[in-house]
Every structure is written in structure tokens, then in C-alpha cells.
Amino acid sequence: MSTPVRKAVSPAAVGALVELRNVSKRFVKSLDTAAKIGNLLGADVKEEVVRAVDHVDLAILPGEVVGLVGESGCGKSTLGRLAVGLLPLTEGERYWRGASLSHLTGDGARAQQLKMQMIFQDPYASLNPRMRVVDIVGEAPVAHHLVSAKAKVEYVGLQLNRVGLDPTLMRRFPHQFSGGQRARIGIARALAVKPEFLVCDESVAALDVSIQAQVLNLFMDLRTALNLTYLFISHDLGVVEHISDRVVIMYLGRVVEAGSTASLFARPNHPYTQALLLEVGKVEPKKRTFVPIKGEIPSPLDPPPGCHFHPRCPYVMPKCREIVPALREIAPGRVSACHLNDA
């Protein structure tokens, strides 16, 4: 498979809070004993390698909200986990305020990790059903000596109040709350260790529309009150347009386009971005014909050569099947990876 063309570090990387440079993540299923014996007998069984993230650059400025968009299976959640350090990098480097994080160990690594937290897609699955809310939210601050054990109840009450929950409910278990309330508990747990950077992985996807609006407004209020920085992962372009300052579009492990929310939604450049925006529902008096993106997203076990989108692209050219397009600047603050931009 051809190697992606590298680009210069984006101007947005200057002064970035969090930066990923040329990061990749591959999940390898090693051969079991039976397969190894089979290979000795000439079976030619190979390891399965999933290329979840493939040579991605991402820089997020302090106080910025970056929306990360793409179809299911494109690597959004994996990239979010790489950003906060929940998964090790296969390749590349991770930076915090310009300093590499690869050499941190022990207390330094733990202190740094507290600054980056993740809010997961399913709040019920991410909350321990055997623990009361006071322990779910208060465990980490006490363990990391942010508060004393005696002050835990008061501290948890402040965190619950901050996310709009009644502190008198802290003795309840997660199953005693609604979906929207559990989402707020997940937010309170992340905020309890005083982070600067939050990765929100489909944090409102499982909620009703009215509850989604409440949680999104909560995110924006907390951003202002606590000076937070967000990487907001979602497949809902309407939500991303509402909350994000900048949008990054991913397809099959690669970034294909990025830019400010207003410019990207007004003038999408990459054919994949154009197709995604055509699928966004609109309330208009005129009749619209729904045209889905043709074909299925290829398997990350065997991604197509060249441009990953070429089997589904209506503008495919011969070189799209062979050469990986460079992610290049097409306008101030806008980058896109498409051979249609070659001049």
C-alpha cells in the first residue's frame, strides 16, 4: 500500500494545546497455535491488521471546539482515545502545549493524564452499576489527592450542581437515573479531576432531541465557565455545526478535509464531505431527493490503494486508484486531500 504524502505542520499547530503528529493506530490479531502449525504445513495464514488510524495530523488550540465527523468505522473514536492517551500510538507523536508526551513516566504521566479526560458514548455502560454516584464522581479526586476523603461529599455535591443535578441524589445508583441524567453524571466525573481538555465521544447520540439540546448547552456553558477545550466526536452534522469552531472530516482512518465550521459547511471541497452534507436533513418548502453515498465503506482490514474514497467517488480518476492525495491547504485555514485540487 502506498504511503500517504506528508504535509507541513499546519499553522494551527502553533500554540496548540493538544497536537497529534503523523499518528497511526493498527490493531493486530496475532496467529494462534493452529494457524502457526498450518503455516508450517503450507497454509499461508497471515496476521489480520486493522488500520484504524492512518497517518493523521491534528492540532487543537486552547479553548477551541473541534468537531470530528465521519461514518461509523472511520476511526473517530480511536483517534479520540489516542488524543487522551487511552490507547498507545503505533506510530507518530503526541504533544501537550508543544512538549512531547512520549517520555513521561510515573507521577509526571499521571499528573498530565488528569488534564485530559474522555466522556464516553454510552453513559450507562461507562458507569459502574455497583457504585453510588458519590463514589463514581468522587473516587478519582480522592485517589489523586485533589480533595481529602472527608471533603469528598461536599466536592461531589459541587460537581453535580455544576452539571445541573440535584446533589441530594448522590447516594443513588446509575440505574436510578434517566439517560440524560446519566450523561450529566459522566460529565461530572470527567470534570471532577479538573481537566483542561475533553474528548466527547458521541456524548449525545443516545439521547432524545430535547435532552440533546440541554446537554449541548451544558457543554457550551462549561466551556466558558471553566475554559475547556473540546474534541467533539459525532456523526450528527447538525450537532457539530452548532457546537464546533472547526470541523475535521475522517474517512477510513484518514483526514480528508478540515476547516472552520462556517466555511466547510458553506463550501465543502472533498467529494466525501459534499456527500455527507447532502444527507443532512433540512426544513425547506421545496422537495428534495435523498441521494445516499454509493457503496459501502471498505474494510479497514484491506483498504483500497490510493485515495480510500475512490471506489465510491463520482469524480474518480485513474491516479486516484494509485496515488494517495496530499492533505494540502486550499484556502486560509482550509485543507483537503483530493486530486481534484491538483493544479
N, C-alpha and C positions, 0 to 999 in steps of 0.2 A: 504494500500500500504506500502511495506517495506521501511524503512528509509535508505538512502544512507550511505555507510560506509565512515566515515570521515577519512581524511588523515592528516598527519602532514603538517604544513605550508611549502610550497616549499622554497628551498634555494633562489630562485629568489625573494622571498618576502623581503629579507634583503636588505635594501636600496631602496625599491621600491618607485616610485613617486606616483603611484595610486595603491591601493590594495583593492580588494573585498574579504571578508572572509565569506564563507558559506552563500552567499546571495541567496534569493529566491524571486520570484515575482508571486503572484497569483491575477488574476482578478476575482472578484466575481460578478455574476449577481444575485442581491437580488430578493426575491419573491415579486411580485406585489400583490395588494389587492385581485385580483381574485384568485391567487394561494393560498394565505393565507386562503381565505374563503373555497377554495377547500380542503385544508388540514384539516380544521375543519370538513368537511363532509367525510373525509377518503380518499382523493385523493392521498396523499403521494407524493406531488410535492416537489422536493429538489432544493436548490440553485445550479446554474451552476458555477463551479470553473475551470478556465483555469490556468494550472500550466505552465506559460510561461518560468520561470527560476527556476531551482530546485537544490538548494544547490551547488552553483558554487563558486570556489576559482579562483581568477585571480590577478596576480601581474605584473605590468608593470614598468620597470626600466627607469630612466631618459634618454632621447634621443633614446629610443627603438621604433621600429615599430613592433607592434604585429598584425598579420592578424587573423581575426575571421571568420571562414568558416563554412558553413552548408547549408542544403536545406532550402527553403522558409518555414517559420513557425517553425523553430527550436529554436527561441528565441534570435537570434543575435542582432536585433535592440533593443529589450527590454533590453538586457544586456548592450548595449551601452548607453541607456538612464539612466540606473541605475548607470553606471560608472560616468556620468557627473552630476547626481542629478536631472535629469528632471522627474524621477519617484521615489516615495518613496519606500523603501525596505519593503517587507513583513517580511522578516527575514534576519539576518546577519548584517554585519558591513562594513562601507566604511572608508578607511583611505587615508590620503594625507601626504606623507613623514613620515609615521609611526604614525601620530596623527589621532585619530578618528574624523570624521566629524559630528557625530550624535548629539553633544551637541552645535554646533554653531548656533547662532541666530543673528538677526538684522544685524548690519554693518559687523560683522565678517563673517557671512554666505554670504553676498553679495560680500564682497571682495574675499572670497575663490572661489565663483562661477565664477568670472571673469577669473580665472586661467584655467577653464575647459570649452571648447566650443564644439559644435557639428555642423558638416556640413551634411545637410540632403540629402536624395536620389534624390528628385525631386527639382532642384533649382528654377523652376518656381513657384511651389506650396508653397515654403517656403519664397518667396519674396513677399512683399505687392505690388499688382499691382497698387495701388493708390499713391504710394510713388516714388519719384525720387531716383536714385541711391545715390545721395549725402546725402539724408536723411536716406536711408536704411543702409548705411555703417556708417554714422556719428552720428546717433541717440544715440546709446549706449555709445560711448566715451564721448559725451557731458553730458548725463544723469548721468554717473558715475564720472564726473569731471576729466576725463583723459586729456581732452582738453577743452578750452573755446569755447563758441559758435562762437566767432569771428574767431577762428583758425580752425573751422570745415572744411571749403572748402579746405584749404591747406592740412589739415591732411588726408582728404578723397582722395585727389589727390595723396598723397604719398602711401596710401594703394592700390589704383587702379594701380599705376605704379609698385608696388611690385608684383602684380599678373599678370602683362602683359597686362593691359587695358589702353587705352588712357584716361587720366584724363579729357580731354575736353568733354567726353561723359557722365559726371556725372549728367547732367541735364536731361538725358533721363529716360524713364520708363522701367521696366523689359521686357515688350513685344517687345521692340525695339532692343533687343539683340538676338543673336543666343544661342543655347543650351550651347555651350562651354563657351561663354562669361558670361551667367548667372551662370554657375558653378564657374567661377572666381569671380563673384560678391559675391556669397555665401562664398567663401574662404576669400575674403577681409573683409566681415562683421565679420566673426569669428576672424580674425587677428586683427581687429581694437581695441579690448579690451585687447590686449597683453597677450594672453593665453600662458600657458606652455604645456597644454595637449589638443589634438584634437581627437574627435571621428568622423571618416569619414564613414558615413553610406551609402554604395553603391554609393559613390560620383561620380563614372564614369560609372555606369551601363547604363545610358540612352544616353550616348554619342557615336558618331561614333568612330571607332577604331583609326583613326588618331588623333582625338581630345582627346581620352582617353590617348594616349601616351604623348601629350602635358601637360595635367593636372597632370598625374603621375610624369612627370619630374619636374613640378612646385612644387608638394608636396615634392619631394626629395631635391630640391634646397632650399625651405623654411625650411626644417628640418635642413639643415646645417647652413643656414644664421641666423635662429632665435632660434636654439637649441630646437626644438619642439619634443614632444613625441606623437606618434600616436597609436590609436586603429583603425585599418583599417578593416571595415566590408565589406565582399564581398562574392559572390557565384562563382566568376571567379577565379579559382585556378591559372591560368596563371598570372593574375594581382597580386595575393597575393604572388606568388613565386618571382615575380620581385621586389616587394617593401618591403617585410617583412623580419625582422630579425628572428622572431619566429612566429609559427603558432599554433592556438588553434582551434580544431575541436569540434563543438557542434552538438548534436543530441537530439531533443525533450527536450530542456531545460537543458541538462546536458553536461558537457565537457567530451568527450570520449578519446581524445588524445591531447597532446601538446608537442612541442619540437622545436628545431631550424629548420629553413626552409630547409636547406640542408639535414639534417638527416631525417626529416619527409618525404620529397619527395623522397629520395633515398630508405628508408626502412620503409614504413608505417606499423604500427603494428596492429591497430584495424581494424577489417573487414570492418567497415564503411569507414574508411579512405582509405583502399585499393580499395573499390568500387568506391569512389569519384575520385581517381587518374586514375582509368581505363577509366573513362569517359572523361578525358582531351584529347582534340584533339591534334594530333602530325603530323608533316610533315615528313613522313618516306616513303622510297621506297617500303616497304613491305606492304602487305594487312593486315588490322586489322579488327577484328569483334567487332562491338559495342555490349556490354552486359550491359544493364541498371540495376540499383539496383532493385531487385524484390520487388513487392508490393508497397503500398502507405505508406507515413509517418502517423503513428497513430494520432488520435485526442488528443490534449493536455487536452481536457475535460475528457478523460478516457484513460490515458496512460497505456500501458501494465505493469504488475508487473515484478519484477526482472530487468534484462537488457532491456532497452527500445527498443534496436535494435533486440532483439531475434526473433520477427516474420519475419524478413527479412534476418536474418543472415544464411549463408550456413554452418556455423560450430556450430549451436546451440546445446547445451547440456541441460539435464534436469535441472541442477541448474541455468542455465541462465534464466529460466522462473520463478524462485522463489527468487533468491538472487541478490541484486544489487552489481555489481562488484566494488571493490575499485579502485580509481584512484591512482595507485601506480607507483613508479619510476622503469622503466625497463632498463634504461641506464642513464649515467650522463646527466642531462638536459632534459630527456625524461620521460613523464608519459603517461600511458594508462589505460583505465578501461575495461578490458576484462578477463574473466575467463580462457582463453587460456594461460594467463601469470601466473596462479596459479601453484606453484610448491611445 
